[in-house]
Amino acid sequence: MLNFVICDDNINILTKLSKMLENIFMKNNYEAEVSFASDNADKLLEYVCLNKTDVIILDINLKSSKNGIDLAEEIRKRNNNAYIIFTTGHLEFAMVAYKVKTFDYIAKPITMERLEETITRLYNDIYSQPKKFLKIDNKNTIIDESEINYIKRDGMKIVFCTDSRDYEIYSSFNKIQDTLPKNFVRCHKSYIANLDKVSNFEPVEHRFIFSNNTSCDIGPKFKNTMMEVMNNYGNIK
């Protein structure tokens, strides 16, 4: 799930842009939502600092003490990975906007076709980064790999267990394992653990504990291998 946030000082534009995005998500089966929209730059900055945010759409010419570029500079101090898209009625700002690692800028008035073009390109960019995002099905469902605690096999289903929710698909466990980076390791015939999210190891119970207090088992035949792997991860006790 990608979380979009929007900031524009015009409430009508804010409402219209939110609806346009929701229509684009539905039309293209994108697993995404507008999680926050505000006409207040400070409130948006506070939200971004406290919540998972993947895409930020900012009006450059905000009628406040901060313009959109000022706001983006503040955001970049706290979140260097989110995609930033600017909207503007003043194209002379476009070149300045790129100094804050801008993905795109859209001239006002915003059309559905132009917005959809940008969102489609954004998703294509995400899909080209397999080390950051994982596409798990043919419905454009993507997961930030850093949010996955572990992956388990449950009968014919594969379950991706994250901090916020579980994602279920029908697929091959071995096929999924082949698409993952090296920090994901098979620790059980039915579990793959993200070592970057492991906070503790319980040798008696043979299980990993994750940062959200969930756990997964370590199979007997995987125990010795896990002990070797764990030596390379300082966050595991």
N, C-alpha and C positions, 0 to 999 in steps of 0.2 A: 504494500500500500504506500503510495506516494502522497505526502501531505503538502498541499499548496496553501500559501497565504498571500493575501492581496492588500495593498495600501493605495488608496486614492482619496483625495479630499472631496470628491464629488460623489455623494451617496448614490445618485442615480447610475453613474458609471460603475460604481462598486457593485451594485446589485445586478446590473446587466452583465458585467464581466463574470461574476460568479455563476450566473445561469448559463452563459455561453460555455464556460469551462465544464460545467456539469453535463451539458449536452454533448460536448466533445468526448468526455470520459465514457458516457453511455454509448454513443455511436461506435466508438472504437474498442469497447470492452476494456478500457484502461482501469486498472485497480488503483484508483486515486480519488481524492476528495478535497474540497476547499475546507480546510479545518479552521481557518480564521480569516476574517476580512474586517478592515478598520479604516476609518478616515483619519485616525490619529497615529502619527509616526511613533510617538513614545510608547503607546500601547502595543503597536506591532513589534517594536524592538523588544519590549518586555516578554511578549509571547514567544518570539524566536529564541530568546535566551533560555526560556524554561521548557520548551517543547520541541519534540522532533519535527524538523522542518526540512523538506526536500527541495521545494521550488518556491521562490519569492517573486511576486510580480509587483513592481513599484512604479508609481507615477513619479516622474522626475520633478515636475513643477508643483510640489506640495505647498500649500499655503500655511506654513508653520515655520518654526525656528530652524527646522531641518528640511532641506530639499531631498529628493530621492537619492541623489548621489551621496549626500552626507549620511543618510540613513544606511545606505549600502556599505559605506566605509565602517560604520559602527557594527553592522552585522558581520562583516568579514573578520573583525577582531575576535568574534565568538564562534563563527561558523564559516569555515573556509571551503566547505564542500557543497553547500546548497547551490542550486542553479538560480541565478538572478536574471530576470527579464524586466526590462524597463518599458513603460509606455510613455509617450510624450507627444505633445503637439508642437514641440520645438526641436526640429531635427538638428539644430546646431549643437545640442547637448550630446548627440549620439557618440561622437568620438571621445568625449570626456568620460562617458559612462564605461568605456572598456577598461579603464584603469582599476575597476573593482571586479575584474574577472566576470564580465557580463556574458551571458549566453546569447542574448538577442535583445533587440529593442523594436518596439512596434509603434508605428505612427498612429496618432489619433486622427479621425475617429476609427476605432478598432472594428474590423469586420470579422465575421465568423471564419471566413476563408483564410485570412491572414493569421488569426490566432490558432486555428487548427494546424496550419502549416508549421508554426513554431512548436506546438505541443508534439506533433508527430516527429519532428526533427529531434526534439528533446528525448523522446522515447527511443529513437534510433541510436542516439548518443549513449543512452544508458545501456542499451543492449550490447553495445560495442565494448563495454567495460565489464567483462565477466568476473574480474576480481572484486568488483564492488557490488554488483547486483546480480541476482540469479533469477532467470525467467523459468518458472516451474511448470507452466502449462501452455496450452494454445489459446488462452483467453487473456493474454497480456498481463497475467499476474506476475509481479516481480517482488522480490524480497531483498532488502539490504542484507548482505551476508553477515555484516557485523551485528545484526539483531538476532541471528539464529543462535540459540543455545545448543540444541542438539536436534538430530533427525532420527526418527524411529520408524521401524517397519511394524505395521499393525495389520496383520492379515494381508490383503491385497493392496492396502493403502500405505502411502508414505506420508508421514506427518512431520511438518517443519514446526518446531516449537520455538517461539520467539517470546520476548518479554510481554508483548501486547496481546498476542493471540496465536492460535495454531492454524496452520494451513494444511489441508488434506488434498492429496492427489492420488491418482492411480498410475504407478510407474514402477520401473525396476530399481531395486535398491542399489545394485551394482552400477547401473547407468547413472544414477544421481551421484554416486561417490566419485565417478570419473570426471564430473564437471566441477568439483570443489577444489579450493586452494589447499595448500599443505597444512594449514592449521586445523582442518577438519580431518579427524582420524577415526577409523573404525575401532571401537572399543568393545564391541559385543556383536553377536550375530544379528542383533536387531537395533543397534544404536550406532550413530556416528556423532561424535562430540566436537564442538568448536572449542579448542583449547584456549582460545583467547577470552572465552567467557567463563572458564572454570575458575572458581574462587577457592575450592577446597577439594581434597582427596581423602576419602575415608577407606583406609586399607582393610579394616575388619569387614565392613559391609560391601567392599568392592564396588564403590560408586563414586561418581563425580558430583560435586555440588556446584551449582551455578550462581551467578550474582543475584538472581531473583529468587533464590532458595529452592528452585526445582532441582531435580537430580536425574541421573541415568546410570544404569548398571554397567559394570566392567565385567566381561565374560572371563572365565578362568583361563582360557587359552590366549587371551589378549593381555593378561596382567603383566607379564614380563616385558612385552613390547611397550606397554603404557609406561612402565617405570622408566624405561630408557628415554622415551619421548618427553616425559615430564621434566627431565633434567634440563631441557632447553627452554622451559617456560617458568620464569621467575614468579609469575602471579599465582602458581599452584603451590599450596602448602602441604 
